[in-house]
Amino acid sequence: MTALLEINNWTGRIDDVYAPAVAPADDEPMTARAFRMPDALWESFGKACKAMGTTRSDELRRHMTQVVAAYEREQRRVARESAE
């Protein structure tokens, strides 16, 4: 999927590396989280998510899932190397 975005007169491209949002399981407990972010960034992020057909929450979960997966892969790699 390739999407072109126009946010605050900036045109960017999101390449095929974009992955769909990760939907939480219906029975998975979730807690509302609070974090600080500049208002302008939050608004632009909302526009970008809308242009991609997703939501801020879905996009944040997708990104966090990718970060955790990369971290876990690296931990497994380190463990394999230390076992050799």
N, C-alpha and C positions, 0 to 999 in steps of 0.2 A: 504494500500500500504506500503510495506517495501522496502527500498532501501539501499543498501550498497554503501558507498562512500569511495574512496581512494584519499585523498587530502594531499599532502606533506608527504607521508608515514604514514598518520593517517587513520585508518579505523573506520568509525562511522556508526551508524544505525539511520535511521529515521523511527519511528514506525508508526503504524496505525493512530496516532493522526494527521498526516499530512493531510492538507486539500488542495484541488486544488486552483489554483490562482483565484483571483476575477477579472473578466474582467470588465473594466469600460464600461458604456453605451456609445454608439456611439455619442450621443448628449451631454454627460457630459463634461463640460469644464475642461481641464487639463492645468496646468502650469508646466514647467520644474522647478525642485527644485535643489538646490546645497547644498551639505553637505560635510564635511570633513571626510575622512576615510583612514586608512593606506593602501598603495598600495598593500601590501601582502594580507591583508584581502579581499580587493576588488577582487583580482585575484582568491583567493581561493573560495570566494563566487560565482564568475562566473563559476568556475569549478563544484562546488556543484550544482548550478542551472541547468547547462547543463546536469549533470548526472541524475537529477530528471526530465528532460524534460521540464524545465520551463526557464524563463528569470529572470534576477535580478529585473527588474521592476515589473513583475508579482508577484514575491516572496515578494518583499517589500510591495506591495499593499495588498497581502494576510495577511502578518503579521500585518500591520497597521490596517486592518479591524478587525482582531481578538482582538487586543489590545483595540480598540475603543468599540467593542461589550462587552468585559469583563468589561470595565469601566462603560458602560451604564447599564449593569446588576447590578453591584455593587451600582450604584446611585439609581436604582429602588428599590433594597433591602433596602437601607438606608432610602429611602422615605417611604416605607411600614412600616418599624419598627418605624419610628418617628410618623407615623399617628396612630399607635395603642395605 
